[in-house]
Amino acid sequence: MNGPLLRCVDFVELVTEWMDGELDDATRSEIEEHLVICADCTVFVSQLRLTRRALGDLHEQNMSSVLRDRLLEAFSAWTARGSD
């Protein structure tokens, strides 16, 4: 990697695109190098993979409004705790 190390906050912003194979080669390499040195982000990726497997191919148009609202509330609570 030529530039400064990728920060965890930047990793989190890019990880979904990385998992979907949507990043350019240079950014993909930065993500993968970050995973080699960051145990926390490695755990985060494992959790994302488990979540994706558990949810399957869930699309917003296939969810009830109650489920959608509960997921959004849970995500909002999770992100609020992370900003402390």
CNS distance restraints for C-alpha pairs under 8 A (distance, minus, plus):
assign (resid   1 and name CA) (resid   5 and name CA) 7.69 0.50 0.50
assign (resid   1 and name CA) (resid  29 and name CA) 7.75 0.50 0.50
assign (resid   1 and name CA) (resid  30 and name CA) 6.58 0.50 0.50
assign (resid   1 and name CA) (resid  33 and name CA) 7.93 0.50 0.50
assign (resid   5 and name CA) (resid  30 and name CA) 7.93 0.50 0.50
assign (resid   5 and name CA) (resid  34 and name CA) 7.52 0.50 0.50
assign (resid   6 and name CA) (resid  10 and name CA) 6.46 0.50 0.50
assign (resid   6 and name CA) (resid  11 and name CA) 6.67 0.50 0.50
assign (resid   6 and name CA) (resid  30 and name CA) 6.67 0.50 0.50
assign (resid   6 and name CA) (resid  31 and name CA) 7.44 0.50 0.50
assign (resid   6 and name CA) (resid  34 and name CA) 6.41 0.50 0.50
assign (resid   7 and name CA) (resid  11 and name CA) 6.23 0.50 0.50
assign (resid   8 and name CA) (resid  12 and name CA) 6.19 0.50 0.50
assign (resid   8 and name CA) (resid  41 and name CA) 6.91 0.50 0.50
assign (resid   9 and name CA) (resid  13 and name CA) 6.55 0.50 0.50
assign (resid  10 and name CA) (resid  14 and name CA) 6.48 0.50 0.50
assign (resid  11 and name CA) (resid  15 and name CA) 5.79 0.50 0.50
assign (resid  11 and name CA) (resid  31 and name CA) 6.50 0.50 0.50
assign (resid  11 and name CA) (resid  34 and name CA) 7.82 0.50 0.50
assign (resid  11 and name CA) (resid  41 and name CA) 7.74 0.50 0.50
assign (resid  12 and name CA) (resid  16 and name CA) 7.83 0.50 0.50
assign (resid  12 and name CA) (resid  41 and name CA) 7.95 0.50 0.50
assign (resid  14 and name CA) (resid  18 and name CA) 6.22 0.50 0.50
assign (resid  14 and name CA) (resid  31 and name CA) 7.93 0.50 0.50
assign (resid  15 and name CA) (resid  19 and name CA) 6.10 0.50 0.50
assign (resid  15 and name CA) (resid  31 and name CA) 7.51 0.50 0.50
assign (resid  15 and name CA) (resid  45 and name CA) 7.67 0.50 0.50
assign (resid  16 and name CA) (resid  20 and name CA) 6.21 0.50 0.50
assign (resid  17 and name CA) (resid  21 and name CA) 6.18 0.50 0.50
assign (resid  17 and name CA) (resid  22 and name CA) 5.10 0.50 0.50
assign (resid  17 and name CA) (resid  23 and name CA) 6.16 0.50 0.50
assign (resid  18 and name CA) (resid  22 and name CA) 5.89 0.50 0.50
assign (resid  18 and name CA) (resid  23 and name CA) 5.69 0.50 0.50
assign (resid  18 and name CA) (resid  28 and name CA) 6.34 0.50 0.50
assign (resid  18 and name CA) (resid  31 and name CA) 7.55 0.50 0.50
assign (resid  23 and name CA) (resid  27 and name CA) 6.11 0.50 0.50
assign (resid  23 and name CA) (resid  28 and name CA) 5.71 0.50 0.50
assign (resid  24 and name CA) (resid  28 and name CA) 6.09 0.50 0.50
assign (resid  25 and name CA) (resid  29 and name CA) 6.10 0.50 0.50
assign (resid  26 and name CA) (resid  30 and name CA) 6.39 0.50 0.50
assign (resid  27 and name CA) (resid  31 and name CA) 6.27 0.50 0.50
assign (resid  28 and name CA) (resid  32 and name CA) 6.24 0.50 0.50
assign (resid  29 and name CA) (resid  33 and name CA) 6.01 0.50 0.50
assign (resid  30 and name CA) (resid  34 and name CA) 6.07 0.50 0.50
assign (resid  31 and name CA) (resid  35 and name CA) 6.37 0.50 0.50
assign (resid  32 and name CA) (resid  36 and name CA) 6.57 0.50 0.50
assign (resid  33 and name CA) (resid  37 and name CA) 6.90 0.50 0.50
assign (resid  34 and name CA) (resid  38 and name CA) 5.93 0.50 0.50
assign (resid  34 and name CA) (resid  41 and name CA) 7.97 0.50 0.50
assign (resid  35 and name CA) (resid  39 and name CA) 7.02 0.50 0.50
assign (resid  35 and name CA) (resid  41 and name CA) 6.29 0.50 0.50
assign (resid  35 and name CA) (resid  42 and name CA) 5.56 0.50 0.50
assign (resid  36 and name CA) (resid  42 and name CA) 8.00 0.50 0.50
assign (resid  38 and name CA) (resid  42 and name CA) 6.35 0.50 0.50
assign (resid  39 and name CA) (resid  43 and name CA) 6.26 0.50 0.50
assign (resid  40 and name CA) (resid  44 and name CA) 6.24 0.50 0.50
assign (resid  41 and name CA) (resid  45 and name CA) 6.17 0.50 0.50
assign (resid  42 and name CA) (resid  46 and name CA) 6.36 0.50 0.50
assign (resid  43 and name CA) (resid  47 and name CA) 6.21 0.50 0.50
assign (resid  44 and name CA) (resid  48 and name CA) 6.22 0.50 0.50
assign (resid  45 and name CA) (resid  49 and name CA) 6.17 0.50 0.50
assign (resid  46 and name CA) (resid  50 and name CA) 6.25 0.50 0.50
assign (resid  47 and name CA) (resid  51 and name CA) 6.11 0.50 0.50
assign (resid  48 and name CA) (resid  52 and name CA) 6.10 0.50 0.50
assign (resid  49 and name CA) (resid  53 and name CA) 6.21 0.50 0.50
assign (resid  50 and name CA) (resid  54 and name CA) 6.10 0.50 0.50
assign (resid  51 and name CA) (resid  55 and name CA) 6.06 0.50 0.50
assign (resid  52 and name CA) (resid  56 and name CA) 5.77 0.50 0.50
assign (resid  52 and name CA) (resid  57 and name CA) 7.83 0.50 0.50
assign (resid  58 and name CA) (resid  62 and name CA) 6.82 0.50 0.50
assign (resid  58 and name CA) (resid  63 and name CA) 7.51 0.50 0.50
assign (resid  59 and name CA) (resid  63 and name CA) 6.77 0.50 0.50
assign (resid  60 and name CA) (resid  68 and name CA) 7.14 0.50 0.50
assign (resid  63 and name CA) (resid  67 and name CA) 6.20 0.50 0.50
assign (resid  63 and name CA) (resid  68 and name CA) 6.24 0.50 0.50
assign (resid  64 and name CA) (resid  68 and name CA) 6.27 0.50 0.50
assign (resid  65 and name CA) (resid  69 and name CA) 6.05 0.50 0.50
assign (resid  66 and name CA) (resid  70 and name CA) 6.19 0.50 0.50
assign (resid  67 and name CA) (resid  71 and name CA) 6.15 0.50 0.50
assign (resid  68 and name CA) (resid  72 and name CA) 6.22 0.50 0.50
assign (resid  69 and name CA) (resid  73 and name CA) 6.09 0.50 0.50
assign (resid  70 and name CA) (resid  74 and name CA) 6.11 0.50 0.50
assign (resid  71 and name CA) (resid  75 and name CA) 6.14 0.50 0.50
assign (resid  72 and name CA) (resid  76 and name CA) 6.06 0.50 0.50
assign (resid  73 and name CA) (resid  77 and name CA) 6.14 0.50 0.50
assign (resid  74 and name CA) (resid  78 and name CA) 6.13 0.50 0.50
assign (resid  75 and name CA) (resid  79 and name CA) 6.12 0.50 0.50
assign (resid  76 and name CA) (resid  80 and name CA) 6.06 0.50 0.50
assign (resid  77 and name CA) (resid  81 and name CA) 6.29 0.50 0.50
assign (resid  78 and name CA) (resid  82 and name CA) 6.40 0.50 0.50
assign (resid  79 and name CA) (resid  83 and name CA) 6.43 0.50 0.50
assign (resid  80 and name CA) (resid  84 and name CA) 7.09 0.50 0.50
